[in-house]
């Protein structure tokens, strides 16, 4: 089951997306799964591409 990110996870993800993905992209989805707090799944959409990724924390 999908679980929304807490404040610390969201800050970590925003830093990662800013450093590694499209700078002009919009973060459209971000979540973890119940019981797995070590991985964040996300989607970033820009005018050029859509990136789906995972970050291990």
URNORMO-V28082 format. One line per field, one symbol per residue. ss: DSSP state (h for helix, s for strand, l for the rest). phi: phi as a letter, one per 30 degrees, with the letter a starting at -180 (. if undefined). A space follows every 10 residues. Layout:
ss->???
phi->???
This chain:
ss->lsslllhhhh hhhhhhhhhh lllllsssss sssllsssss ssssslllls ssssssl
phi->.dbddddddd dddddddddc cedcdcdcaa abceibdcbc cbbbcbdcac ccbbbcc
